[in-house]
Amino acid sequence: MSARSLRFYEDEGLIVPGRCGNGYRDYCRSTIDRVVVIRSLLGSGLPVRLIREALPRLVEQDDAGTGTPRADYLDLVEGYRDRLAARIAELNARQAALDAYLREARRNSSMTAG
């Protein structure tokens, strides 16, 4: 993990590291764990805005002390996924329309050239 990435997470309000007496940042275990979650979510394609919004409600602690994703967080991620799927479908439709145009234009071009 680069210092630059950690500063970015801090600037975006995703983490709040402690400070040593000399002003250096101090990353406790919970902050490190949070960074691992942030990296995973970014790797999954979620934007920082959505991660920032979701982090406070990411997990619920059960009796065993293990965290599980909360339903409202999963709904948030699912909504993002659905919007992404709609954009992909729209882009695929545009690509298909361009492919059809190019096929027709090339067919017409070869007819007039010959």
C-alpha positions in Angstrom: 0.0 0.0 0.0 1.5 3.3 -1.0 1.6 6.4 1.2 -0.1 8.2 -1.7 -3.1 5.9 -1.6 -3.4 6.2 2.1 -3.3 10.0 1.9 -5.9 9.8 -0.8 -8.2 7.6 1.4 -7.7 10.1 4.2 -8.4 13.1 2.0 -11.6 11.4 0.8 -12.7 10.8 4.4 -12.5 7.1 4.1 -10.0 6.7 6.9 -8.9 8.8 9.9 -5.4 7.7 11.1 -4.1 8.6 14.4 -1.1 10.9 14.8 2.2 10.2 16.7 3.8 12.9 18.7 6.1 13.8 15.8 3.0 14.3 13.5 3.5 11.0 11.6 0.4 9.1 10.8 -0.3 6.0 12.9 -2.5 3.3 11.4 -4.1 1.1 14.0 -5.4 -2.4 13.2 -8.9 -1.2 12.6 -7.7 1.4 10.1 -5.6 -1.2 8.3 -8.7 -3.6 8.2 -10.7 -0.7 6.8 -8.1 -0.1 4.1 -8.3 -3.7 3.1 -12.1 -3.3 2.7 -11.7 -0.1 0.8 -9.2 -1.7 -1.6 -11.5 -4.6 -2.2 -14.5 -2.3 -2.9 -12.5 -0.2 -5.3 -11.3 -3.4 -7.0 -14.9 -4.4 -7.4 -15.5 -1.2 -9.3 -17.4 0.8 -6.7 -16.7 4.6 -6.9 -15.2 6.4 -3.9 -18.5 8.3 -3.5 -20.4 5.1 -2.9 -17.7 3.6 -0.7 -17.7 6.8 1.5 -21.5 6.6 1.8 -21.5 2.9 2.5 -18.6 2.4 5.0 -20.5 3.6 8.1 -23.2 0.9 7.4 -21.1 -1.8 5.9 -21.2 -4.4 8.6 -23.2 -5.6 11.5 -21.5 -7.5 14.3 -23.1 -10.8 15.3 -22.8 -12.5 18.7 -19.6 -14.2 17.6 -18.0 -10.8 16.8 -17.8 -11.4 13.1 -19.0 -8.8 10.7 -21.5 -9.4 7.9 -22.7 -7.0 5.3 -25.9 -5.1 6.2 -28.9 -5.4 4.0 -29.0 -1.7 3.3 -25.4 -1.8 2.1 -26.1 -4.7 -0.1 -29.1 -2.8 -1.6 -26.8 0.1 -2.3 -24.3 -2.1 -4.1 -27.0 -3.9 -6.0 -28.5 -0.6 -7.1 -25.1 0.5 -8.4 -24.6 -2.8 -10.2 -28.1 -2.5 -11.8 -27.3 1.1 -13.0 -24.0 -0.2 -14.4 -25.7 -3.1 -16.2 -28.2 -0.6 -17.8 -25.3 1.6 -19.0 -23.5 -1.5 -20.4 -26.7 -2.5 -22.2 -27.0 1.0 -23.7 -23.4 1.0 -24.8 -23.9 -2.5 -26.4 -26.9 -1.2 -28.3 -24.9 1.8 -29.5 -22.1 -0.5 -30.6 -24.5 -2.8 -32.4 -26.0 0.3 -34.2 -22.5 1.5 -35.2 -21.5 -2.0 -36.4 -24.7 -2.2 -38.6 -23.9 1.3 -40.0 -20.3 0.3 -40.8 -21.5 -3.0 -42.5 -24.0 -1.1 -44.6 -21.5 1.7 -45.5 -18.9 -0.8 -46.5 -21.3 -2.8 -48.5 -22.5 0.3 -50.4 -18.9 1.4 -50.8 -17.9 -1.9 -52.4 -20.9 -1.8 -54.7 -20.1 1.7 -56.1 -16.4 0.9 -56.4 -16.9 -2.2 -58.5 
